[in-house]
Amino acid sequence: MTLLRPGHLIAFGRFLVAYFLAMALGLVLSRFDNGVAVVWFAGAVLFVQLVTTPRRTWPAQMIGAVATGALAIVWFGFGTMAALPLALLGVLETAAAAALVKTCYRRFGRLQSIREIVWFIGIAGLLIPAIFALPAAAVIHWVNGMAFALAWRDWFAAHGLGFLAFAPPLLLVMRGEGAKWLRTATPADMREAAMLLTAVLFTLAITFGQNVAPLVLLPLIAMVAAVLRLGRFGAMCAVIITITVGLTASFAGMGPTTLLRVTMALKFEVLQLFFACTVAVLLLLAEERTARHRLLERVYAAETLQRLIVERASDVIIRLRGDGTVRFASPSVARLWGYLPDELLGRQFFDLIHPRDAPAVRASRQTILESPDGAATSEYRMQCKDGRMVWVEGSTRAILGHQGRVAGMLIVIRDVTDRRALIDDLSRQPVIDSLTGLANRRVFDQDLARGLAAGKQGCLALFDLDHFAQINAVHGADAGNRVLQAFAGVMRDSVRTGDTAIRLSGEEFAVLLFGASTSDAYDICQRILTRFAAIENRPLSGKLWRATVSAGLAKFEPGTSPEAVLTAAETALYSAKNDGRNRISLSA
């Protein structure tokens, strides 16, 4: 803050007036038997001023506070001799508390976390007042002969409790907590706030408006209700109402503190302890409420996203209870099986499975119950509403409860009837290469044509063994056959579940990667090349040698012709050969 600007000068002047009035009010109202003022508003005023302004402005504000504080002590406190040292100690105490709190919790000022509140209580409410009470008690003892221990206790209690009781509500007001709530509040919210805060005021009036029973817990019921419904705004308003009613009644000789048979100073220290505890409880409760609301918002967002995914998913998603009954079925069951989702709720899932397949599915379920962290995938037949049987692939995972026990199961089911029909069709034709056990060229042509006709996209990978003719010439045909079989094994182990490894002819192989991106397909090809290059071959001569393979990769989109896809992959394969072999080349 530069004090040369008119706006800053006015703000600085307002602060000095507020600090002087807070000093004077505490000294006039709460100095009993010429002792220490036991209700200390000034520390909260200066503390809030410091933590809400840049540190470069602190020196000017501290000098002004020392001057106005000394003036208030001369007029209403211990007189001229103690004015400057006590005013200086009060300002240094507050500055030390503000600096240490801001150091330990850099974002201090919003009171929006339990950690922030705990740091504030420990530093401003306990540590700093306990330290500065020592020199202050020495000055007071020197000026008016008050017992050192008593002066230390009154200073520590007044300043520590003053920070805890008065700084948080003032800080929330300065941060605009009330204005922020009012900007977003609806008329219904305002009516609810008025009723809750009226209840707080009414219970406080009952508590502090009589001297018969110590009903200090009565207002907490209304305060908690206000915080749970209104959040930090409710906590701020409840604290302000509590402090206003409590101090007014106590200075008028009413309220629970009048029932204590102790000195007036100690009565007001107990009253401030009540304020401080109320502030701490309500702020912590407000933060817990805010944290729960943030968590609920994330849960609702996740639930909305999950619902959108489930509703648009082409696969069937079913959630089972622990006893196997259907708890949820996604809308896709209507399209695939003819059932409305509600028609499956409460039914036994295993009653929908073909009797011959049910035992295997139950065994898979038992495996998951015994190993909840695992997953199981199996194929079986499901009965549609019209009596048809369709082949499906079900992937099942356990749903764990709060104690880690299996509370149910989640199953994602995909229709594989067309794939099973193709397998049955292929089983009636010579589709297996006798040497390698891989699918042959017939399977490749059919799969590629059907996939493109169905509008599928993905990648085609072609492989050709490097220098295979030389392998046969140097090591013999038997060694060449073993190399072909070894490469076939690498392909089987390296492709994804559902992908088919194919031997086209001679040393040329292929894999159709439906649904794979270029990067995923490249990773699969690289895995095949790396694993194959690591295999050691030993012919009858006993000398170890290694073989390598080159790969050409082409991406295809719906509408592409099989001839175009194959040509692109072959071109990429020739490029890999020409670039030095044992590498992958992507089609342009």
BAKENU-786071 format. One record per residue (C-alpha): chain; x, y, z. Coordinates in steps of 0.2 Angstrom, whole numbers, padded with zeros to 4 digits. Example, Ala and Ser with C-alpha at 12.3 -4.5 7.8 and 13.67 -1.06 7.14 Angstrom:
REM BAKENU-786071
{"A",{0062,-0022,0039}}
{"A",{0068,-0005,0036}}
END
This chain:
REM BAKENU-786071
{"A",{0000,0000,0000}}
{"A",{0007,0017,-0004}}
{"A",{-0001,0030,0008}}
{"A",{0001,0044,-0005}}
{"A",{-0015,0039,-0014}}
{"A",{-0031,0047,-0007}}
{"A",{-0040,0030,-0007}}
{"A",{-0026,0022,0003}}
{"A",{-0025,0036,0015}}
{"A",{-0044,0035,0019}}
{"A",{-0042,0016,0021}}
{"A",{-0027,0018,0032}}
{"A",{-0037,0031,0042}}
{"A",{-0052,0020,0044}}
{"A",{-0040,0006,0051}}
{"A",{-0032,0018,0064}}
{"A",{-0049,0023,0070}}
{"A",{-0055,0005,0071}}
{"A",{-0039,0000,0080}}
{"A",{-0041,0015,0093}}
{"A",{-0059,0011,0096}}
{"A",{-0056,-0007,0099}}
{"A",{-0042,-0003,0111}}
{"A",{-0052,0010,0120}}
{"A",{-0068,-0002,0121}}
{"A",{-0058,-0016,0128}}
{"A",{-0049,-0004,0141}}
{"A",{-0065,0005,0146}}
{"A",{-0076,-0011,0148}}
{"A",{-0065,-0025,0154}}
{"A",{-0051,-0018,0166}}
{"A",{-0056,-0024,0183}}
{"A",{-0047,-0019,0199}}
{"A",{-0035,-0008,0188}}
{"A",{-0028,-0024,0180}}
{"A",{-0026,-0030,0162}}
{"A",{-0041,-0028,0150}}
{"A",{-0048,-0046,0149}}
{"A",{-0058,-0043,0133}}
{"A",{-0046,-0038,0119}}
{"A",{-0053,-0033,0102}}
{"A",{-0038,-0023,0096}}
{"A",{-0027,-0038,0092}}
{"A",{-0041,-0046,0081}}
{"A",{-0043,-0029,0071}}
{"A",{-0024,-0028,0068}}
{"A",{-0022,-0046,0064}}
{"A",{-0035,-0046,0051}}
{"A",{-0028,-0030,0044}}
{"A",{-0011,-0038,0042}}
{"A",{-0016,-0055,0035}}
{"A",{-0027,-0046,0022}}
{"A",{-0014,-0034,0016}}
{"A",{0004,-0036,0007}}
{"A",{0019,-0037,0019}}
{"A",{0026,-0021,0012}}
{"A",{0012,-0011,0020}}
{"A",{0015,-0019,0037}}
{"A",{0028,-0006,0044}}
{"A",{0017,0009,0041}}
{"A",{0002,0000,0049}}
{"A",{0012,-0006,0064}}
{"A",{0019,0012,0067}}
{"A",{0001,0019,0066}}
{"A",{-0006,0005,0078}}
{"A",{0008,0009,0090}}
{"A",{0004,0027,0090}}
{"A",{-0015,0025,0092}}
{"A",{-0013,0011,0104}}
{"A",{-0001,0021,0116}}
{"A",{-0014,0035,0115}}
{"A",{-0028,0024,0120}}
{"A",{-0017,0017,0135}}
{"A",{-0013,0035,0141}}
{"A",{-0031,0040,0141}}
{"A",{-0040,0023,0147}}
{"A",{-0026,0011,0153}}
{"A",{-0010,0011,0163}}
{"A",{-0005,0029,0160}}
{"A",{0010,0037,0152}}
{"A",{0024,0026,0158}}
{"A",{0017,0010,0152}}
{"A",{0009,0017,0136}}
{"A",{0023,0015,0123}}
{"A",{0030,-0002,0129}}
{"A",{0013,-0010,0131}}
{"A",{0007,-0003,0114}}
{"A",{0023,-0009,0106}}
{"A",{0021,-0026,0113}}
{"A",{0003,-0028,0108}}
{"A",{0008,-0023,0090}}
{"A",{0023,-0034,0089}}
{"A",{0013,-0049,0096}}
{"A",{0000,-0047,0083}}
{"A",{0013,-0045,0069}}
{"A",{0022,-0060,0075}}
{"A",{0006,-0071,0075}}
{"A",{0001,-0065,0058}}
{"A",{0019,-0068,0050}}
{"A",{0021,-0085,0058}}
{"A",{0003,-0091,0053}}
{"A",{0006,-0085,0035}}
{"A",{0023,-0093,0035}}
{"A",{0017,-0110,0041}}
{"A",{0001,-0109,0030}}
{"A",{0005,-0098,0015}}
{"A",{-0013,-0097,0009}}
{"A",{-0020,-0092,0026}}
{"A",{-0035,-0080,0026}}
{"A",{-0050,-0090,0020}}
{"A",{-0051,-0102,0035}}
{"A",{-0056,-0116,0022}}
{"A",{-0046,-0131,0029}}
{"A",{-0044,-0140,0045}}
{"A",{-0025,-0138,0044}}
{"A",{-0027,-0119,0042}}
{"A",{-0038,-0118,0057}}
{"A",{-0027,-0129,0068}}
{"A",{-0011,-0118,0063}}
{"A",{-0021,-0102,0068}}
{"A",{-0026,-0109,0085}}
{"A",{-0009,-0115,0089}}
{"A",{0000,-0100,0084}}
{"A",{-0011,-0085,0087}}
{"A",{-0021,-0093,0101}}
{"A",{-0007,-0101,0111}}
{"A",{0011,-0099,0106}}
{"A",{0013,-0081,0103}}
{"A",{0002,-0074,0117}}
{"A",{0011,-0085,0129}}
{"A",{0028,-0078,0124}}
{"A",{0023,-0060,0123}}
{"A",{0013,-0061,0140}}
{"A",{0030,-0062,0149}}
{"A",{0037,-0045,0144}}
{"A",{0020,-0037,0146}}
{"A",{0017,-0045,0163}}
{"A",{0034,-0037,0168}}
{"A",{0029,-0020,0162}}
{"A",{0013,-0021,0171}}
{"A",{0021,-0027,0187}}
{"A",{0033,-0013,0186}}
{"A",{0020,0000,0183}}
{"A",{0006,-0004,0196}}
{"A",{0013,-0018,0206}}
{"A",{0001,-0031,0200}}
{"A",{0007,-0049,0203}}
{"A",{0018,-0055,0189}}
{"A",{0009,-0072,0187}}
{"A",{-0008,-0064,0187}}
{"A",{-0003,-0051,0174}}
{"A",{0004,-0065,0163}}
{"A",{-0012,-0075,0165}}
{"A",{-0024,-0061,0161}}
{"A",{-0013,-0055,0146}}
{"A",{-0012,-0072,0139}}
{"A",{-0030,-0076,0141}}
{"A",{-0036,-0060,0135}}
{"A",{-0025,-0059,0119}}
{"A",{-0025,-0077,0115}}
{"A",{-0044,-0079,0117}}
{"A",{-0046,-0062,0108}}
{"A",{-0037,-0069,0093}}
{"A",{-0047,-0085,0093}}
{"A",{-0064,-0077,0096}}
{"A",{-0064,-0061,0087}}
{"A",{-0052,-0063,0072}}
{"A",{-0061,-0077,0062}}
{"A",{-0078,-0068,0061}}
{"A",{-0070,-0052,0057}}
{"A",{-0059,-0060,0044}}
{"A",{-0074,-0069,0035}}
{"A",{-0083,-0052,0035}}
{"A",{-0067,-0043,0027}}
{"A",{-0066,-0057,0014}}
{"A",{-0084,-0054,0008}}
{"A",{-0091,-0071,0014}}
{"A",{-0108,-0063,0017}}
{"A",{-0108,-0054,0001}}
{"A",{-0103,-0070,-0009}}
{"A",{-0117,-0080,-0001}}
{"A",{-0130,-0066,-0004}}
{"A",{-0125,-0065,-0023}}
{"A",{-0130,-0084,-0025}}
{"A",{-0144,-0085,-0013}}
{"A",{-0162,-0088,-0019}}
{"A",{-0177,-0080,-0009}}
{"A",{-0180,-0098,-0002}}
{"A",{-0162,-0098,0004}}
{"A",{-0164,-0081,0012}}
{"A",{-0180,-0086,0021}}
{"A",{-0172,-0102,0028}}
{"A",{-0157,-0091,0034}}
{"A",{-0168,-0079,0042}}
{"A",{-0177,-0093,0052}}
{"A",{-0161,-0102,0057}}
{"A",{-0152,-0086,0063}}
{"A",{-0168,-0081,0072}}
{"A",{-0167,-0097,0081}}
{"A",{-0149,-0094,0085}}
{"A",{-0153,-0077,0092}}
{"A",{-0168,-0084,0102}}
{"A",{-0158,-0098,0110}}
{"A",{-0144,-0085,0114}}
{"A",{-0157,-0073,0122}}
{"A",{-0164,-0087,0133}}
{"A",{-0146,-0092,0138}}
{"A",{-0139,-0075,0142}}
{"A",{-0155,-0067,0147}}
{"A",{-0157,-0076,0164}}
{"A",{-0146,-0079,0179}}
{"A",{-0154,-0096,0184}}
{"A",{-0147,-0110,0174}}
{"A",{-0131,-0112,0164}}
{"A",{-0139,-0116,0147}}
{"A",{-0123,-0114,0137}}
{"A",{-0126,-0129,0126}}
{"A",{-0144,-0124,0121}}
{"A",{-0138,-0112,0107}}
{"A",{-0126,-0125,0100}}
{"A",{-0141,-0134,0093}}
{"A",{-0147,-0119,0083}}
{"A",{-0129,-0115,0078}}
{"A",{-0125,-0132,0071}}
{"A",{-0142,-0132,0061}}
{"A",{-0137,-0115,0054}}
{"A",{-0119,-0121,0049}}
{"A",{-0126,-0137,0041}}
{"A",{-0138,-0128,0030}}
{"A",{-0129,-0112,0027}}
{"A",{-0111,-0117,0028}}
{"A",{-0097,-0104,0031}}
{"A",{-0110,-0090,0030}}
{"A",{-0120,-0098,0044}}
{"A",{-0105,-0100,0054}}
{"A",{-0100,-0082,0052}}
{"A",{-0117,-0075,0057}}
{"A",{-0119,-0087,0071}}
{"A",{-0102,-0082,0079}}
{"A",{-0106,-0063,0077}}
{"A",{-0123,-0065,0085}}
{"A",{-0116,-0075,0099}}
{"A",{-0102,-0063,0103}}
{"A",{-0114,-0048,0102}}
{"A",{-0127,-0056,0113}}
{"A",{-0115,-0063,0125}}
{"A",{-0104,-0048,0128}}
{"A",{-0120,-0036,0129}}
{"A",{-0128,-0047,0142}}
{"A",{-0112,-0051,0152}}
{"A",{-0108,-0032,0153}}
{"A",{-0126,-0029,0159}}
{"A",{-0124,-0042,0173}}
{"A",{-0134,-0057,0164}}
{"A",{-0129,-0074,0158}}
{"A",{-0121,-0090,0163}}
{"A",{-0105,-0081,0169}}
{"A",{-0114,-0073,0183}}
{"A",{-0116,-0090,0191}}
{"A",{-0098,-0092,0193}}
{"A",{-0091,-0087,0210}}
{"A",{-0075,-0080,0204}}
{"A",{-0068,-0063,0199}}
{"A",{-0075,-0052,0186}}
{"A",{-0059,-0054,0175}}
{"A",{-0060,-0073,0176}}
{"A",{-0079,-0072,0172}}
{"A",{-0075,-0063,0156}}
{"A",{-0060,-0075,0152}}
{"A",{-0072,-0089,0153}}
{"A",{-0085,-0080,0142}}
{"A",{-0071,-0078,0129}}
{"A",{-0066,-0096,0130}}
{"A",{-0084,-0100,0126}}
{"A",{-0083,-0089,0111}}
{"A",{-0067,-0096,0105}}
{"A",{-0073,-0114,0107}}
{"A",{-0089,-0109,0098}}
{"A",{-0079,-0102,0084}}
{"A",{-0067,-0117,0082}}
{"A",{-0082,-0130,0082}}
{"A",{-0092,-0120,0070}}
{"A",{-0078,-0117,0058}}
{"A",{-0072,-0135,0058}}
{"A",{-0090,-0140,0056}}
{"A",{-0092,-0128,0041}}
{"A",{-0076,-0135,0033}}
{"A",{-0082,-0153,0035}}
{"A",{-0098,-0148,0027}}
{"A",{-0089,-0139,0013}}
{"A",{-0078,-0155,0010}}
{"A",{-0093,-0166,0010}}
{"A",{-0102,-0155,-0003}}
{"A",{-0086,-0155,-0014}}
{"A",{-0086,-0174,-0013}}
{"A",{-0104,-0176,-0017}}
{"A",{-0102,-0164,-0032}}
{"A",{-0088,-0176,-0038}}
{"A",{-0099,-0191,-0035}}
{"A",{-0114,-0183,-0045}}
{"A",{-0102,-0179,-0059}}
{"A",{-0095,-0196,-0060}}
{"A",{-0112,-0204,-0059}}
{"A",{-0118,-0193,-0073}}
{"A",{-0103,-0198,-0084}}
{"A",{-0106,-0216,-0080}}
{"A",{-0124,-0215,-0084}}
{"A",{-0120,-0206,-0101}}
{"A",{-0107,-0220,-0105}}
{"A",{-0118,-0234,-0100}}
{"A",{-0133,-0227,-0110}}
{"A",{-0122,-0225,-0126}}
{"A",{-0113,-0241,-0124}}
{"A",{-0116,-0254,-0137}}
{"A",{-0111,-0268,-0125}}
{"A",{-0123,-0274,-0112}}
{"A",{-0118,-0269,-0094}}
{"A",{-0126,-0279,-0080}}
{"A",{-0124,-0277,-0061}}
{"A",{-0128,-0292,-0050}}
{"A",{-0131,-0293,-0031}}
{"A",{-0121,-0305,-0021}}
{"A",{-0134,-0318,-0023}}
{"A",{-0133,-0317,-0042}}
{"A",{-0150,-0307,-0045}}
{"A",{-0149,-0293,-0058}}
{"A",{-0148,-0275,-0049}}
{"A",{-0145,-0265,-0065}}
{"A",{-0146,-0268,-0084}}
{"A",{-0141,-0255,-0097}}
{"A",{-0153,-0249,-0110}}
{"A",{-0143,-0259,-0124}}
{"A",{-0152,-0275,-0118}}
{"A",{-0168,-0270,-0127}}
{"A",{-0158,-0269,-0144}}
{"A",{-0148,-0285,-0142}}
{"A",{-0159,-0296,-0132}}
{"A",{-0177,-0289,-0133}}
{"A",{-0179,-0286,-0114}}
{"A",{-0183,-0269,-0106}}
{"A",{-0170,-0266,-0092}}
{"A",{-0184,-0266,-0079}}
{"A",{-0189,-0284,-0085}}
{"A",{-0172,-0291,-0079}}
{"A",{-0172,-0282,-0062}}
{"A",{-0173,-0295,-0048}}
{"A",{-0171,-0310,-0060}}
{"A",{-0157,-0323,-0058}}
{"A",{-0144,-0320,-0071}}
{"A",{-0139,-0338,-0072}}
{"A",{-0157,-0342,-0077}}
{"A",{-0154,-0332,-0094}}
{"A",{-0139,-0343,-0098}}
{"A",{-0140,-0359,-0109}}
{"A",{-0141,-0374,-0097}}
{"A",{-0125,-0382,-0104}}
{"A",{-0115,-0366,-0102}}
{"A",{-0121,-0361,-0084}}
{"A",{-0110,-0373,-0075}}
{"A",{-0094,-0365,-0083}}
{"A",{-0101,-0347,-0079}}
{"A",{-0105,-0352,-0061}}
{"A",{-0087,-0359,-0059}}
{"A",{-0080,-0343,-0066}}
{"A",{-0091,-0333,-0053}}
{"A",{-0084,-0344,-0039}}
{"A",{-0066,-0340,-0045}}
{"A",{-0070,-0321,-0044}}
{"A",{-0077,-0323,-0026}}
{"A",{-0061,-0332,-0021}}
{"A",{-0050,-0319,-0029}}
{"A",{-0059,-0302,-0029}}
{"A",{-0045,-0292,-0037}}
{"A",{-0046,-0303,-0053}}
{"A",{-0057,-0303,-0068}}
{"A",{-0064,-0317,-0078}}
{"A",{-0069,-0318,-0097}}
{"A",{-0079,-0332,-0105}}
{"A",{-0091,-0336,-0119}}
{"A",{-0108,-0343,-0117}}
{"A",{-0125,-0343,-0124}}
{"A",{-0139,-0331,-0118}}
{"A",{-0158,-0333,-0121}}
{"A",{-0166,-0318,-0129}}
{"A",{-0184,-0313,-0125}}
{"A",{-0191,-0321,-0141}}
{"A",{-0182,-0338,-0136}}
{"A",{-0167,-0335,-0148}}
{"A",{-0150,-0340,-0141}}
{"A",{-0135,-0328,-0145}}
{"A",{-0117,-0331,-0141}}
{"A",{-0109,-0318,-0130}}
{"A",{-0092,-0314,-0122}}
{"A",{-0094,-0309,-0104}}
{"A",{-0080,-0300,-0094}}
{"A",{-0084,-0300,-0075}}
{"A",{-0077,-0291,-0060}}
{"A",{-0081,-0291,-0042}}
{"A",{-0089,-0275,-0033}}
{"A",{-0081,-0273,-0016}}
{"A",{-0091,-0267,-0001}}
{"A",{-0084,-0255,0012}}
{"A",{-0076,-0269,0022}}
{"A",{-0067,-0276,0007}}
{"A",{-0080,-0290,0005}}
{"A",{-0088,-0295,-0012}}
{"A",{-0105,-0285,-0013}}
{"A",{-0109,-0290,-0031}}
{"A",{-0102,-0291,-0048}}
{"A",{-0101,-0280,-0064}}
{"A",{-0102,-0289,-0081}}
{"A",{-0099,-0281,-0098}}
{"A",{-0107,-0293,-0111}}
{"A",{-0103,-0292,-0130}}
{"A",{-0112,-0301,-0143}}
{"A",{-0101,-0312,-0153}}
{"A",{-0114,-0322,-0162}}
{"A",{-0106,-0317,-0179}}
{"A",{-0089,-0322,-0174}}
{"A",{-0095,-0339,-0168}}
{"A",{-0104,-0341,-0184}}
{"A",{-0088,-0337,-0194}}
{"A",{-0078,-0349,-0183}}
{"A",{-0091,-0363,-0186}}
{"A",{-0090,-0359,-0205}}
{"A",{-0071,-0359,-0205}}
{"A",{-0071,-0375,-0195}}
{"A",{-0079,-0384,-0210}}
{"A",{-0066,-0378,-0222}}
{"A",{-0047,-0380,-0223}}
{"A",{-0042,-0364,-0214}}
{"A",{-0027,-0370,-0204}}
{"A",{-0009,-0369,-0210}}
{"A",{-0002,-0387,-0207}}
{"A",{0016,-0381,-0203}}
{"A",{0013,-0367,-0191}}
{"A",{-0005,-0370,-0185}}
{"A",{-0010,-0352,-0190}}
{"A",{-0025,-0347,-0200}}
{"A",{-0021,-0347,-0219}}
{"A",{-0025,-0335,-0233}}
{"A",{-0043,-0340,-0234}}
{"A",{-0046,-0334,-0217}}
{"A",{-0037,-0318,-0221}}
{"A",{-0047,-0314,-0237}}
{"A",{-0063,-0318,-0228}}
{"A",{-0059,-0308,-0212}}
{"A",{-0053,-0293,-0221}}
{"A",{-0068,-0292,-0233}}
{"A",{-0081,-0295,-0220}}
{"A",{-0073,-0282,-0208}}
{"A",{-0072,-0268,-0222}}
{"A",{-0090,-0272,-0227}}
{"A",{-0096,-0270,-0209}}
{"A",{-0088,-0253,-0208}}
{"A",{-0074,-0258,-0196}}
{"A",{-0058,-0248,-0195}}
{"A",{-0040,-0253,-0189}}
{"A",{-0023,-0258,-0196}}
{"A",{-0016,-0272,-0207}}
{"A",{0002,-0278,-0202}}
{"A",{0012,-0289,-0215}}
{"A",{0028,-0298,-0210}}
{"A",{0041,-0306,-0220}}
{"A",{0056,-0315,-0213}}
{"A",{0073,-0307,-0218}}
{"A",{0085,-0317,-0229}}
{"A",{0074,-0333,-0228}}
{"A",{0081,-0341,-0244}}
{"A",{0098,-0339,-0237}}
{"A",{0093,-0348,-0221}}
{"A",{0086,-0362,-0231}}
{"A",{0102,-0363,-0241}}
{"A",{0114,-0362,-0226}}
{"A",{0105,-0371,-0213}}
{"A",{0093,-0383,-0222}}
{"A",{0075,-0384,-0225}}
{"A",{0072,-0391,-0208}}
{"A",{0080,-0377,-0200}}
{"A",{0069,-0365,-0210}}
{"A",{0053,-0374,-0205}}
{"A",{0058,-0372,-0187}}
{"A",{0061,-0354,-0189}}
{"A",{0044,-0352,-0197}}
{"A",{0036,-0362,-0182}}
{"A",{0045,-0351,-0170}}
{"A",{0039,-0335,-0178}}
{"A",{0021,-0342,-0178}}
{"A",{0023,-0345,-0159}}
{"A",{0029,-0327,-0156}}
{"A",{0014,-0320,-0166}}
{"A",{0002,-0330,-0156}}
{"A",{0009,-0324,-0140}}
{"A",{0010,-0306,-0145}}
{"A",{-0006,-0301,-0153}}
{"A",{-0022,-0296,-0143}}
{"A",{-0036,-0307,-0138}}
{"A",{-0047,-0309,-0153}}
{"A",{-0034,-0305,-0166}}
{"A",{-0030,-0319,-0178}}
{"A",{-0012,-0323,-0184}}
{"A",{-0011,-0328,-0202}}
{"A",{0002,-0337,-0213}}
{"A",{-0001,-0330,-0230}}
{"A",{0012,-0340,-0240}}
{"A",{0030,-0345,-0238}}
{"A",{0039,-0333,-0226}}
{"A",{0025,-0320,-0227}}
{"A",{0013,-0318,-0212}}
{"A",{-0001,-0305,-0207}}
{"A",{-0012,-0299,-0193}}
{"A",{-0028,-0290,-0195}}
{"A",{-0030,-0278,-0180}}
{"A",{-0048,-0272,-0180}}
{"A",{-0051,-0257,-0170}}
{"A",{-0033,-0253,-0166}}
{"A",{-0025,-0236,-0168}}
{"A",{-0009,-0234,-0178}}
{"A",{0001,-0232,-0162}}
{"A",{-0007,-0248,-0154}}
{"A",{-0003,-0258,-0170}}
{"A",{0015,-0251,-0170}}
{"A",{0017,-0257,-0152}}
{"A",{0011,-0274,-0157}}
{"A",{0022,-0276,-0172}}
{"A",{0037,-0269,-0162}}
{"A",{0034,-0282,-0149}}
{"A",{0034,-0296,-0162}}
{"A",{0050,-0290,-0170}}
{"A",{0059,-0289,-0153}}
{"A",{0053,-0306,-0146}}
{"A",{0058,-0314,-0163}}
{"A",{0075,-0306,-0164}}
{"A",{0079,-0313,-0146}}
{"A",{0076,-0331,-0151}}
{"A",{0092,-0341,-0153}}
{"A",{0092,-0355,-0167}}
{"A",{0104,-0370,-0166}}
{"A",{0105,-0381,-0182}}
{"A",{0114,-0398,-0182}}
{"A",{0130,-0389,-0185}}
{"A",{0128,-0382,-0167}}
{"A",{0132,-0364,-0171}}
{"A",{0120,-0352,-0164}}
{"A",{0112,-0339,-0175}}
{"A",{0097,-0327,-0175}}
{"A",{0084,-0322,-0188}}
{"A",{0074,-0306,-0190}}
{"A",{0058,-0300,-0198}}
{"A",{0052,-0284,-0207}}
{"A",{0035,-0277,-0205}}
{"A",{0024,-0266,-0216}}
{"A",{0009,-0257,-0207}}
{"A",{-0006,-0249,-0216}}
{"A",{-0021,-0241,-0208}}
{"A",{-0038,-0243,-0215}}
{"A",{-0055,-0234,-0214}}
{"A",{-0073,-0240,-0218}}
{"A",{-0076,-0240,-0236}}
{"A",{-0058,-0244,-0241}}
{"A",{-0056,-0259,-0253}}
{"A",{-0047,-0275,-0248}}
{"A",{-0035,-0273,-0263}}
{"A",{-0031,-0255,-0257}}
{"A",{-0027,-0260,-0240}}
{"A",{-0016,-0275,-0245}}
{"A",{-0007,-0264,-0258}}
{"A",{-0003,-0251,-0245}}
{"A",{0004,-0264,-0232}}
{"A",{0014,-0272,-0246}}
{"A",{0022,-0255,-0251}}
{"A",{0026,-0252,-0232}}
{"A",{0034,-0269,-0231}}
{"A",{0045,-0266,-0246}}
{"A",{0050,-0250,-0239}}
{"A",{0055,-0259,-0223}}
{"A",{0065,-0271,-0233}}
{"A",{0074,-0258,-0243}}
{"A",{0078,-0247,-0228}}
{"A",{0089,-0261,-0220}}
{"A",{0076,-0275,-0214}}
{"A",{0072,-0279,-0196}}
{"A",{0061,-0264,-0194}}
{"A",{0043,-0257,-0196}}
{"A",{0038,-0246,-0210}}
{"A",{0021,-0236,-0210}}
{"A",{0011,-0233,-0226}}
{"A",{0010,-0215,-0232}}
END
